[in-house]
Every structure is written in structure tokens, then in C-alpha cells.
Amino acid sequence: NALQAMLGGQISSGAMWPRRLAENICQLYGVPVALPTSSGASALHVALLACGLGPHDHVLVPSFTMVAVANMVKMVGARPIYCDSACNSLNPGTNEFLQKATPLTKAIIVCHTYGVACKDIEGIAALCRERGWWLIEDICEAMGTKADNGQLVGTFGDFAISSLYANKQITAGDGGWVHARQKEHHDHLKSLINHGFDPAYHFLHFETAPNAKMNGLGAAFVCSQVKMLPKIMEHRGQLATWYRQQLAGIEGVKCMEQRQIDAPWVFGIETTDRPTRDHLRDHLALHGIETRNYFYPLHLEPVNFYGGDAGVYDIVLPNAEKAAQVGFYLPTHSFLEHTDIVYMCALIRNFFDKSTQLPPASREAGWVDNERSKLLKGIDPPEV
């Protein structure tokens, strides 16, 4: 598709590929409106603008998530109100959001962090309907993820936004999308992603809006991947099962939250304290295993302690803070096989119990790049 787009000159946001991607997303999520964007962050920016949020409005957001969530709330002039994760969960529940609600609250953003569906998403959706609040689902890490009732996350809120960054299940390199459950939002969203252009008055603009469009080349690249998402999520579920089986019984290691449908974007573990976490990551790195720390809580980000926000976010959110200190995630991608999981978990077991034998390396350095090259060599160029 990408080569066809280049050869056919279909590379801009006005090409057919962004429209085709929108159709694929609508079909996947059963929604009437979807618009590709330049990133997950720009998609959230547009969704917040579509909600009419601005100065003096409060938006309830998880503290334990990626900084783009708070940044986009601030970009529209609203104030993010940080909420703690529920006990033994990566996401806030209904109670955590209610504890931080104010008379100025206008919206909630639910993030389904690391691809773990928010266990209270149905209750949160009901709360938003009752209070007249907007509900935006950030599924940047949760495309294809299903809630406990089997419903795709991203279909509970007024809007959902996602990312197509290079580390996601399907990717355009960069990019994202916003979709809505109500058809009435189509024209406004279409205008908001394109400088606020009005179809009736081409160069008259009635609101301030970003350029959040996705280019045709990126859309072409990801279009063929959308149909693969269910299979990719099935593999993610298998990886989670293997990790849980191989890590079972290792004292000092706690696997990430497990929902009824267990297929996280990345698989995380937690240790008892930060030094143990850091030493374990060093141990894995010595054997060629790349890992990443959990998110740093948004309410503790340095940006909150400068300028006009100084002191506003001087709060304690113990669950989010604890997870950030002791958690990290292990390799989770589509090339992993059972032997890889066995090897990595054996290294973790060895860290905690030196009497266990260190396993031989299961792969050579750079093996993922080699596997990716094999895939690319099998693709025939289109006829010109």
C-alpha cells in the first residue's frame, strides 16, 4: 500500500488512504465517525476541543499514564486533576475519580494503561452520563483490548483516541485517530483536525484549531495492518499467559493486573522496592534484554512545580507512586515465541535464586531486525 501511495501520488492527507483507514476503524469499532490524525496526542487535543473544554474547566485524568494526556488538557486551557490508581490496579476506578471531582469537572479521560482494560469502565461511563460529563477513552495503548464484558474499549465513551506510533500493535510510524459514537460529531471533528476550515466558507475560520491531519503515506502503510489486529491481540494474550506461567512462584515478583481478557500491550512486573527493580533491570540488560520503567506519575512531573502551577499539585497518590517506583515492563512484541519467554523468565528466576542455572541465550543479537527483514523480503512490489 505504501509503495502504491508513493507511485500514485496519494501521499497527502487529502488522498484516498486516510479515508480508507477511517472506514476500517469505523468497521472495527462499530462507530459512525473516525478521523485519522498526526498522532495520538493530536487526536486527544481534537477530542478535547470537540468537547468545548477550556479555561476554568477541570478534567479528571489518571496520574499513572503518559504525559501527553495532561499536556493536551493544558493545551486547551483546562486543568488536569490527577487521580490515583485503584488498589492493585493500573487505572483509577469510579471511586478514585469521584474523590477528585469538583464543581468545575467537565470530563474524564480513561486510559486503559498498558493495554489493561479499566475494570470500572462501565461504572465510569454511567457516572459520566449521570453527571453530564464527557468521557474520552485514551486507547493509545489499548487498541483491540476488550473489557471484562467482552466489549472493545474505546466504545464506552463519547470519544476515543488512539496512537499509531511505531511501538504500537499496528503502526503508521507516527499517527493516530479519533472516533466518536455519535454521527453528529463528524463535521466538527473534520474541521478541528484541519485548522478549523469550514466546508461552506473555505478560507473563513470560526474557531482556533490545530493541523492534526494524517498524511496519506502513513495511512497507506497502516491500512493493511488493521485486519491483523485481532490476530496480534491473540498473540499478546498468549504472551501474557506464558509470562504468568513462567514467573509463577518467584518470590519478590508480582505480575501486572490481570483482567478477564488478558492481552496487554506490554507485560509488566513489580518488585518489592526500587533498588531491587533497578538491579533486576541491570541483570537483564547484561544478558541483552531491554526493559522499560513504568510511567513516572504525572502529579510529580517537574513541570507542575514551575510557573503558575507551583504548589497546585502538591498531593499524594500512593498507588500510582508505588507502581512507578517498583514496576517495569518486559519485551512484548509480535516476534516473541515461547522459548523467548522461558529464557527471559529463567534470567529473572536466576536473579532471585542464584542456585538456579543460567540458561543459554535463546537468540543472537539483532534477531528481531533479521526477522523483520525476512518479512520485507517476502513482499512483492506492485505493478506500475
C-alpha positions in Angstrom: 0.0 0.0 0.0 2.7 2.5 0.9 4.6 1.9 -2.4 1.3 2.2 -4.3 0.6 5.5 -2.5 4.0 6.9 -3.5 3.8 5.7 -7.1 0.3 7.0 -7.4 1.0 10.4 -5.7 -1.5 9.5 -3.0 0.6 10.8 -0.1 -1.2 13.8 1.3 -3.9 14.0 3.9 -6.4 14.6 1.0 -5.5 11.2 -0.6 -7.8 8.2 -0.5 -5.7 6.3 2.1 -6.8 8.4 5.2 -10.4 7.9 4.1 -9.9 4.2 3.7 -8.2 4.0 7.2 -11.2 5.8 8.6 -13.5 3.3 7.1 -11.5 0.4 8.5 -11.6 1.9 12.0 -15.3 2.5 11.8 -15.8 -1.1 10.8 -13.6 -2.4 13.6 -15.2 -0.4 16.4 -18.7 -0.2 15.0 -18.8 3.6 15.1 -20.1 6.1 12.5 -17.2 8.6 12.8 -13.4 8.1 12.7 -10.7 10.5 11.5 -7.0 9.7 11.2 -4.7 12.2 12.9 -1.0 13.0 13.0 -0.6 11.4 16.5 -2.4 10.1 19.5 -1.7 13.4 21.3 -3.2 15.5 18.4 -6.2 13.2 18.4 -6.7 13.9 22.2 -6.3 17.6 21.5 -9.0 17.5 18.9 -11.3 15.4 21.1 -11.0 17.9 24.0 -11.7 20.8 21.6 -14.8 18.9 20.4 -16.0 18.8 24.0 -15.8 22.5 24.2 -13.3 22.4 27.1 -11.3 25.5 28.0 -10.2 27.8 30.9 -11.8 27.1 34.3 -12.8 23.5 33.3 -11.5 20.6 35.2 -10.7 17.2 33.6 -10.2 14.1 35.7 -7.2 12.2 34.5 -5.1 9.2 35.7 -1.8 10.2 37.3 -0.3 6.9 36.2 -0.2 7.4 32.4 1.8 9.1 29.6 2.4 12.8 29.9 0.6 13.6 26.6 -2.7 13.2 28.5 -2.0 16.1 30.8 -0.3 18.1 28.1 -3.3 18.1 25.9 -5.7 19.1 28.7 -3.4 22.1 29.4 -3.2 22.9 25.7 -6.9 23.6 25.6 -6.6 25.8 28.7 -8.3 23.3 31.1 -6.8 21.9 34.3 -5.9 18.3 34.7 -7.0 16.9 38.0 -4.8 13.9 38.8 -6.4 10.7 40.2 -4.8 7.8 41.9 -4.9 4.2 40.6 -7.3 1.9 42.3 -5.7 -0.6 44.7 -4.0 -3.4 42.8 -4.8 -1.8 39.5 -3.1 0.3 36.9 -6.1 2.5 36.3 -8.4 4.7 38.6 -11.8 3.3 39.4 -15.1 5.1 39.8 -14.2 5.9 43.5 -10.9 7.4 42.6 -12.4 9.7 40.1 -15.2 10.7 42.4 -12.7 11.6 45.2 -11.2 14.2 42.9 -14.4 15.6 41.3 -15.1 19.3 41.7 -17.9 21.6 40.7 -15.8 22.5 37.7 -15.4 19.0 36.5 -16.5 18.6 32.9 -14.8 15.4 31.6 -13.0 12.2 32.5 -10.2 10.6 30.5 -9.8 6.9 31.0 -6.5 5.5 29.7 -6.6 1.7 29.9 -2.9 1.9 30.8 -0.5 -0.6 29.2 -3.5 -2.2 27.5 -5.1 -3.3 30.7 -8.8 -2.5 30.4 -10.1 -0.2 33.2 -12.1 -2.6 35.4 -14.7 0.1 36.2 -15.2 1.4 32.7 -19.0 0.6 32.7 -19.5 2.3 36.0 -17.4 5.3 34.9 -19.5 5.6 31.7 -22.6 5.5 33.8 -21.2 8.2 36.2 -20.4 10.5 33.3 -23.9 10.1 31.9 -25.4 10.9 35.3 -23.2 13.9 35.9 -23.3 15.2 32.3 -19.6 14.9 32.0 -17.8 14.0 28.7 -16.0 10.6 28.7 -12.9 10.3 26.5 -11.2 6.9 26.2 -7.5 7.0 25.5 -6.8 3.7 23.8 -3.3 4.6 22.6 -2.0 1.5 24.4 -5.3 -0.5 24.2 -6.4 -0.8 20.6 -8.0 -4.2 20.2 -8.3 -4.5 24.0 -11.6 -5.9 25.4 -13.2 -5.0 28.7 -14.4 -7.7 31.1 -17.8 -7.9 29.4 -16.1 -8.6 26.0 -16.8 -5.1 24.6 -13.9 -3.3 22.9 -12.5 -0.5 25.0 -13.0 2.7 23.0 -16.7 2.1 22.6 -17.9 3.2 26.1 -17.1 6.9 25.8 -18.3 9.9 23.8 -14.9 9.9 22.0 -11.9 7.6 21.8 -8.4 8.4 20.6 -5.6 6.1 19.7 -2.0 6.2 18.6 -0.3 4.6 15.6 3.3 5.2 16.8 6.0 2.7 15.9 5.8 0.8 19.2 2.1 0.1 19.0 0.3 -3.1 17.9 -0.3 -1.7 14.5 1.6 1.4 13.3 1.9 4.1 10.7 5.3 5.1 12.1 3.6 8.1 13.6 -0.1 8.9 13.6 -3.4 8.2 15.4 -7.1 8.6 15.1 -10.1 10.0 16.9 -13.5 8.3 16.7 -16.9 9.1 18.1 -20.0 7.1 18.8 -22.4 9.8 17.6 -22.5 10.8 13.9 -23.3 14.4 14.8 -19.6 14.9 15.7 -18.3 14.2 12.2 -18.3 17.7 10.7 -16.9 19.4 13.8 -14.0 16.8 14.2 -13.2 17.1 10.4 -12.9 20.8 10.8 -10.9 20.6 14.0 -8.2 18.4 12.6 -7.7 20.9 9.7 -7.2 24.4 11.0 -10.9 24.9 11.6 -11.7 25.0 7.9 -15.4 25.3 7.1 -16.6 23.4 4.0 -19.1 26.2 3.2 -16.5 29.1 3.6 -13.2 27.7 2.6 -10.9 30.5 4.0 -13.2 31.7 6.8 -12.3 30.2 10.2 -14.7 30.4 13.1 -12.6 28.7 15.8 -8.9 28.1 16.6 -7.8 24.6 15.7 -4.6 22.7 15.0 -3.3 20.9 12.0 -3.8 17.3 13.1 -4.2 15.6 9.8 -2.5 12.3 8.9 -0.6 12.0 5.7 -1.6 9.6 3.0 1.7 7.6 3.1 1.3 6.8 6.8 -2.3 5.9 6.3 -1.5 3.6 3.4 1.2 1.9 5.5 -1.2 1.0 8.4 -4.3 0.2 6.3 -3.3 -3.4 5.6 -2.5 -3.9 9.3 -5.9 -3.2 10.7 -7.3 -6.6 9.7 -4.4 -8.2 11.5 -5.2 -6.6 14.9 -7.4 -9.4 16.3 -4.6 -11.9 15.5 -2.0 -9.6 17.0 -4.1 -9.3 20.2 -4.5 -13.1 20.3 -0.7 -13.4 20.3 -0.5 -10.7 23.1 -2.8 -12.8 25.1 -0.6 -15.8 24.6 2.5 -13.9 25.7 0.7 -12.8 28.9 -0.2 -16.4 29.6 3.4 -17.6 29.1 4.8 -14.8 31.2 2.4 -15.6 34.1 3.2 -19.3 33.9 6.9 -18.9 33.9 7.0 -16.2 36.6 4.7 -18.1 38.9 6.4 -18.9 42.3 9.2 -16.4 42.0 9.2 -14.7 45.4 9.7 -10.9 45.0 8.0 -10.6 41.6 4.4 -9.6 41.1 2.8 -9.8 37.6 0.8 -6.8 36.4 -3.0 -6.6 36.8 -4.9 -9.4 35.1 -8.4 -8.7 33.7 -10.9 -11.3 32.4 -9.5 -10.9 28.9 -5.7 -10.8 29.5 -3.9 -9.4 26.4 -1.9 -6.3 27.5 0.0 -4.1 25.1 3.1 -4.7 27.2 3.7 -7.1 30.1 4.8 -5.5 33.3 6.1 -6.8 36.6 6.6 -5.2 40.0 9.3 -5.9 42.6 9.3 -5.2 46.3 11.3 -2.0 46.2 13.1 0.4 43.8 16.7 -0.9 44.3 15.6 -4.4 43.5 13.8 -3.2 40.4 16.8 -1.3 39.2 19.3 -4.2 39.9 17.0 -6.7 38.2 16.8 -4.4 35.1 20.6 -4.2 35.1 20.8 -8.0 35.3 18.5 -8.4 32.3 20.4 -5.8 30.4 23.7 -7.7 30.9 22.0 -10.5 29.0 20.7 -8.4 26.2 17.1 -8.0 27.5 15.8 -4.4 27.1 13.2 -3.3 29.6 11.5 0.0 30.5 10.4 1.5 33.8 6.8 2.2 34.5 5.5 5.7 33.9 6.5 8.5 36.3 3.3 9.8 38.0 2.0 12.9 36.3 1.4 14.8 39.6 5.1 14.5 40.4 6.4 15.7 37.0 8.7 18.7 37.4 6.6 20.8 35.0 3.9 21.0 37.7 6.2 22.8 40.1 7.1 25.8 38.0 5.2 28.9 36.9 1.6 29.4 37.8 1.0 25.7 38.7 3.6 25.7 41.5 2.1 24.1 44.6 -1.2 23.2 42.9 -0.3 19.6 42.6 1.3 19.1 46.0 -0.7 15.9 46.6 0.0 12.3 47.5 -1.3 9.5 45.3 0.2 6.4 46.9 -0.8 3.7 44.5 0.5 5.5 41.4 3.7 6.5 43.2 4.3 2.9 44.4 3.8 1.4 41.0 6.2 3.9 39.4 8.9 3.1 41.9 8.8 -0.7 41.6 7.4 -1.5 38.2 8.8 -2.1 34.7 7.8 -4.0 31.6 9.4 -6.8 29.7 9.7 -7.3 26.0 6.3 -7.7 24.4 6.1 -7.8 20.6 4.9 -9.9 17.7 8.1 -11.8 17.1 8.4 -13.4 20.5 7.9 -17.1 20.9 7.5 -19.4 23.9 11.2 -20.2 24.1 12.0 -16.4 24.4 9.6 -16.0 27.3 11.1 -19.1 29.0 14.6 -17.7 28.6 13.8 -14.2 30.0 11.8 -15.6 32.9 14.7 -18.0 33.7 17.0 -15.0 33.9 14.6 -13.4 36.3 14.4 -16.5 38.4 18.2 -16.7 38.5 18.4 -13.1 39.8 16.4 -14.0 42.8 17.8 -17.5 43.2 21.5 -17.9 42.3 21.3 -21.7 42.7 19.3 -21.9 39.5 21.3 -22.4 36.3 21.7 -19.6 33.9 20.1 -20.7 30.6 22.0 -20.3 27.3 20.9 -17.4 25.1 17.9 -18.3 23.0 18.6 -15.8 20.3 21.5 -14.0 18.6 21.9 -10.2 19.0 19.8 -8.3 16.4 17.4 -11.2 15.8 14.3 -9.1 15.7 15.8 -7.0 12.9 16.6 -10.1 11.0 13.0 -11.4 11.4 11.6 -8.1 10.2 13.9 -8.2 7.1 12.6 -11.7 6.3 9.1 -10.3 6.2 10.0 -7.4 4.0 11.9 -9.6 1.5 8.7 -11.6 1.1 6.7 -8.6 -0.1 6.5 -8.2 -3.9 6.4 -4.6 -5.3 3.2 -3.6 -7.0 2.9 -3.4 -10.8 3.3 0.1 -12.1 
